[in-house]
Structures are given as structure tokens and as C-alpha cells.
Amino acid sequence: LKPVEGVERALRRSRLPRSIASNSSKARVAQSLRLTGLESFFEGRITSYEETPRGKPAPDVYVLAAERAGVAPTSCLAVEDSVAGVTSALRAGFRVLGFTGTYHDRADQAWRLSEAGCETIIAHMDALDEAIAGFAR
């Protein structure tokens, strides 16, 4: 298991609070963060579908993640790579940035994420800062 190219640089540059809202088990997410050396960027802030009545595409996991962070969902931005995740985040009231960097056919996934409601889509984590700044305008 390796981190997505550019994600560590993007996380180091960002000073924004962050959390994970996942359809994977909490144990799997924690193990993935340990193996990739990214756990310090999230400091245990993981919310799993296991902790909510329904997983994605229901909004529950995102609502709980925002609540735990003490932030209103409407003040949050989700970075999502799946249609179910985009749907979940939007239903929770988040704005959503699509990420296609883990897909072989990035154009097709970009279309799918856009159709699901993503405002902006990036293919590489090096574009994250600029994309986040675009949401702040």
C-alpha cells in the first residue's frame, strides 16, 4: 500500500482541519494510514460507516464527522473519489471536490463525479491547494 502521489505534500501545506469519513472499517482506515505514514495528519479523526446507521451514499458518516469536528456541514469541503461519497457528502450539506487520481480512466470518472454534483475535479493532489482556494472565493 502506497500513498496517492502528492498527498503527503498537499497535507503538509494545508493548515485546514481535516477528518476522514469512510465506508471502510475504522480499523482498515487506521491500518492504511499507518502503512502509508499518513496517520499523523489525521490524529485519529476517522469516522466509519460502522458508527452510523447507514453508510454512503446516505449522509450519516459525513454528518457525524462534521459533528465530531465541531464544524457545521455547510462549512465543510469533502474530497471524494466515488459517486457514493459525493452523494453522501452533498446530502450532508458539504461542498464537494472530486478526485480522479486513483482511476485509470480519469476522464470517465471525472464525468461521473461531475454528474453526481462535484463543483470542481482534480486529477492530482498537487492541484489541491488551488482547488480549495477556489472554494473559498
C-alpha positions, 0 to 999 in steps of 0.5 A: 500500500502506497500513498496517492502521489502528492498527498503527503505534500498537499497535507503538509501545506494545508493548515485546514482541519481535516477528518476522514469519513469512510465506508471502510472499517475504522480499523482498515482506515487506521491500518492504511494510514499507518502503512502509508505514514499518513496517520499523523495528519489525521490524529485519529479523526476517522469516522466509519460507516460502522458508527452510523446507521447507514453508510454512503451514499446516505449522509450519516458518516459525513454528518457525524464527522462534521459533528465530531469536528465541531464544524457545521456541514455547510462549512465543510469541503469533502474530497471524494473519489466515488459517486457514493461519497459525493452523494453522501457528502452533498446530502450532508450539506458539504461542498464537494471536490472530486478526485480522479487520481486513483482511476485509470480512466480519469476522464470517465470518472471525472464525468461521473463525479461531475454528474453526481454534483462535484463543483470542481475535479482534480486529477492530482493532489498537487492541484489541491491547494488551488482547488480549495482556494477556489472554494473559498472565493 
